Amino acid sequence: MSGQSVDRLMDVVLQMRINLSHITETLHQQTCEIRQQLDGVFDERKRALEGCLRGIDQKLIECSASIAEYRRLFADLAIMREKLVQLGADPGGLPAALPGETASDVIAWRLRELRDESRM
């Protein structure tokens, strides 16, 4: 091999190394950009899930208040019904009493009822 051929071959190898270095740098840069985009999507979806949990929490707080109100109204209605019976009236039956002592008992009962009625 002549000196010129070796020089040309070395130039080609050097150019290939430079090109490979550029490709590696570009790949690294694109990987970083994609990672940043995915981090943004991840954070956005995480915030959405946290918002859903806050919504669930709020509904459970409202549900707990509704359960307390139902129990209060039911007790008032039972007293009123008893007075009507004492006065000789036939007021009919009471709505269903809530089962259990806790809000979670009532929620579990209502979930079963809704599933049984195919509403959920």
C-alpha positions as CSV (number, residue, x, y, z in Angstrom):
1,M,0.0,0.0,0.0
2,S,1.3,3.4,-0.9
3,G,1.6,6.3,1.5
4,Q,-1.3,8.1,-0.2
5,S,-3.6,5.1,0.2
6,V,-2.8,4.8,3.9
7,D,-3.4,8.6,4.3
8,R,-6.7,8.3,2.5
9,L,-7.7,5.3,4.6
10,M,-6.8,7.2,7.8
11,D,-8.8,10.2,6.6
12,V,-11.8,8.0,5.9
13,V,-11.5,6.3,9.4
14,L,-11.2,9.7,11.0
15,Q,-14.2,11.0,9.2
16,M,-16.2,7.9,10.2
17,R,-15.2,8.5,13.8
18,I,-16.3,12.2,13.6
19,N,-19.6,11.1,12.0
20,L,-20.1,8.5,14.7
21,S,-19.4,11.0,17.4
22,H,-22.0,13.4,15.9
23,I,-24.5,10.6,15.7
24,T,-23.9,9.6,19.3
25,E,-24.2,13.2,20.4
26,T,-27.5,13.6,18.4
27,L,-28.8,10.4,19.9
28,H,-27.9,11.5,23.4
29,Q,-29.6,14.9,22.8
30,Q,-32.8,13.3,21.4
31,T,-32.9,10.9,24.3
32,C,-32.7,13.7,26.8
33,E,-35.5,15.6,24.9
34,I,-37.7,12.5,24.9
35,R,-37.0,11.9,28.6
36,Q,-38.0,15.5,29.3
37,Q,-41.2,15.1,27.3
38,L,-42.1,11.8,29.0
39,D,-41.4,13.4,32.4
40,G,-43.8,16.2,31.5
41,V,-46.5,13.7,30.4
42,F,-45.9,11.6,33.6
43,D,-46.2,14.7,35.8
44,E,-49.4,15.8,34.0
45,R,-51.0,12.3,34.4
46,K,-49.9,12.2,38.0
47,R,-51.6,15.5,38.7
48,A,-54.7,14.2,37.0
49,L,-54.7,11.1,39.2
50,E,-54.2,13.3,42.3
51,G,-57.1,15.4,41.2
52,C,-59.3,12.3,40.8
53,L,-58.3,11.3,44.4
54,R,-59.2,14.8,45.7
55,G,-62.5,14.5,43.9
56,I,-63.1,11.0,45.5
57,D,-62.2,12.4,48.9
58,Q,-64.6,15.3,48.5
59,K,-67.4,12.9,47.4
60,L,-66.7,10.7,50.4
61,I,-66.9,13.7,52.7
62,E,-70.2,14.7,51.1
63,C,-71.4,11.1,51.3
64,S,-70.6,11.0,55.0
65,A,-72.5,14.2,55.6
66,S,-75.5,12.8,53.6
67,I,-75.4,9.6,55.7
68,A,-75.5,11.7,58.9
69,E,-78.4,13.7,57.5
70,Y,-80.2,10.5,56.5
71,R,-79.8,9.1,60.0
72,R,-81.1,12.3,61.6
73,L,-84.1,12.6,59.2
74,F,-84.9,8.9,59.7
75,A,-84.9,9.2,63.5
76,D,-87.2,12.3,63.2
77,L,-89.5,10.4,60.8
78,A,-89.6,7.4,63.1
79,I,-90.7,9.6,66.0
80,M,-93.3,11.3,63.9
81,R,-94.6,7.9,62.7
82,E,-94.9,6.7,66.2
83,K,-96.9,9.8,67.2
84,L,-99.2,9.3,64.2
85,V,-99.8,5.7,65.2
86,Q,-100.6,6.8,68.7
87,L,-103.2,9.2,67.2
88,G,-104.8,6.3,65.3
89,A,-103.4,7.0,61.9
90,D,-101.8,4.4,59.6
91,P,-98.8,6.3,58.2
92,G,-97.3,3.4,56.3
93,G,-93.8,2.0,56.6
94,L,-90.6,3.8,57.0
95,P,-87.9,3.9,54.4
96,A,-85.0,1.5,54.8
97,A,-82.8,2.1,57.8
98,L,-79.1,2.4,57.1
99,P,-77.2,-0.7,58.0
100,G,-74.1,-0.7,60.1
101,E,-72.6,1.9,62.3
102,T,-70.0,3.5,60.0
103,A,-70.0,5.4,56.8
104,S,-68.0,2.6,55.2
105,D,-70.7,0.1,56.2
106,V,-73.3,2.2,54.4
107,I,-71.1,2.8,51.4
108,A,-70.4,-0.9,51.0
109,W,-74.1,-1.7,51.3
110,R,-75.0,0.9,48.7
111,L,-72.3,-0.4,46.3
112,R,-73.8,-3.9,46.6
113,E,-77.3,-2.5,46.0
114,L,-76.2,-0.6,42.9
115,R,-74.4,-3.7,41.6
116,D,-77.4,-5.9,42.3
117,E,-79.5,-3.4,40.4
118,S,-77.0,-3.4,37.5
119,R,-76.6,0.4,37.9
120,M,-72.8,0.0,38.3
